[in-house]
């Protein structure tokens, strides 16, 4: 409306409601296009990848510390 994109309504998890809906504006014509991925889902994907990297970094750090301990106690 007025060249401003209105997002489809979504639930508390960021998923589009089915069927797709927007907030009604009775006095305007609205052009509807398919929804983009919601910011929540995009952010959640980034966080999942970051958590995976943190787990790998932690495992590698623990291995390095184990090797240092082994060398220091020889």
Secondary structure in CASP SS format (residue, H / E / C, confidence):
PFRMAT SS
TARGET T0000
AUTHOR 0000-0000-0000
METHOD secondary structure of the structure
MODEL  1
X C 1.00
X C 1.00
X C 1.00
X C 1.00
X C 1.00
X C 1.00
X C 1.00
X C 1.00
X C 1.00
X E 1.00
X C 1.00
X C 1.00
X C 1.00
X C 1.00
X C 1.00
X E 1.00
X C 1.00
X C 1.00
X C 1.00
X C 1.00
X C 1.00
X C 1.00
X C 1.00
X C 1.00
X C 1.00
X C 1.00
X C 1.00
X C 1.00
X C 1.00
X C 1.00
X C 1.00
X C 1.00
X C 1.00
X C 1.00
X C 1.00
X C 1.00
X C 1.00
X C 1.00
X H 1.00
X H 1.00
X H 1.00
X H 1.00
X H 1.00
X H 1.00
X H 1.00
X H 1.00
X H 1.00
X H 1.00
X H 1.00
X H 1.00
X H 1.00
X H 1.00
X H 1.00
X H 1.00
X H 1.00
X H 1.00
X H 1.00
X H 1.00
X H 1.00
X H 1.00
X H 1.00
X H 1.00
X H 1.00
X H 1.00
X H 1.00
X H 1.00
X H 1.00
X H 1.00
X H 1.00
X H 1.00
X H 1.00
X H 1.00
X C 1.00
X C 1.00
END
